[in-house]
């Protein structure tokens, strides 16, 4: 079963993605901001990350940079999600 991490500060989006992904048979963990997301990704080494760009404290750009700079995590695929136009 694929392990997916959803990182988004909007609880409605997090819960919606989590629900859709779980009904498709995926194991889903969530994080409420970039710091929590990076810690969760480091701990779980997921198969896929859904990552919001606009978050407080550590934004998605910073999380993505940290992931791609880490040789252990750099191969994890990331799907960017954002409410930006």
C-alpha positions in Angstrom: 0.0 0.0 0.0 1.6 3.3 -1.0 2.4 5.7 1.8 1.5 9.4 1.0 2.2 12.5 3.1 -0.1 15.6 2.6 1.4 18.9 3.8 -1.1 21.8 3.8 -1.9 24.5 6.4 -5.6 24.5 5.3 -7.4 21.8 7.3 -10.2 21.5 4.7 -7.8 20.7 1.9 -5.8 18.3 4.1 -8.9 16.4 5.1 -10.3 16.3 1.6 -7.1 14.9 0.1 -6.7 12.5 2.9 -10.3 11.2 2.5 -9.9 10.8 -1.3 -6.6 9.1 -1.1 -7.7 6.7 1.7 -10.8 5.6 -0.3 -8.4 4.7 -3.1 -6.5 2.4 -0.7 -3.5 4.6 0.2 -2.0 5.0 3.6 -2.0 8.8 4.3 -0.3 10.9 6.9 -0.8 14.7 7.2 1.2 17.7 8.3 -0.1 21.2 9.1 2.9 23.2 8.0 6.3 23.0 6.4 8.2 22.2 9.6 5.9 19.5 10.6 5.8 18.2 7.0 9.6 18.0 6.7 9.8 16.1 10.0 7.0 13.7 8.9 8.7 13.1 5.5 12.0 12.4 7.2 10.4 10.0 9.6 8.2 8.1 7.2 10.1 8.2 3.8 6.8 8.2 1.9 6.2 7.1 -1.7 4.7 10.5 -2.6 4.2 13.9 -1.1 1.4 16.4 -1.8 2.9 19.8 -0.9 1.2 23.2 -0.5 3.4 26.2 -1.5 1.9 28.9 0.7 2.3 28.0 4.4 3.4 29.8 7.5 6.9 29.4 9.1 8.4 27.2 6.4 6.7 27.4 3.0 6.5 24.7 0.3 9.5 26.1 -1.6 11.7 25.7 1.5 10.4 22.2 2.1 11.0 21.2 -1.5 14.5 22.7 -1.4 15.3 20.7 1.8 14.0 17.5 0.3 15.9 17.9 -3.0 19.1 18.8 -1.1 18.9 15.6 1.0 20.3 12.5 -0.8 18.1 10.2 1.2 14.9 12.1 0.3 15.6 13.7 -3.1 14.0 10.9 -5.1 10.6 11.1 -3.4 8.1 12.5 -5.9 6.3 15.7 -4.9 3.1 17.0 -6.3 2.7 20.7 -5.7 -0.7 21.9 -4.6 -1.6 25.6 -4.2 -4.5 28.0 -4.2 -2.5 30.6 -6.1 -3.7 31.7 -9.5 
